[in-house]
Amino acid sequence: MAHIRGFAKITAAKETGDAPLILGNSLVFGNVCGKVLVRGNVLPSRSVENQTQELLVFRGGDSIHKVNESKKKTKSKKQPER
């Protein structure tokens, strides 16, 4: 149901190779680059860019949220026995 129109650009980030995902009834008229999930409208002359590995969720307007995807458990180092 998403629409990308006009002079919109949807591009992968050069640094990471990650491309945007446009969902639902989103309308994109501006530019979206990198690891971005769009759930809203990107208006003309508006850019949403992400050159990092973290996911950005754009919900329209100026609502941008970082999503920390790394849920790796850190193993605690055992102290050497004395």
Secondary structure, 3 states (H helix, E strand, C coil): CCEECCCCEEECCCCCCCCCEECCCCEECCEEEECEEECCEECCCCEEEECCCCEEEECCCCCEEEECCCCCCCCCCCCCCC
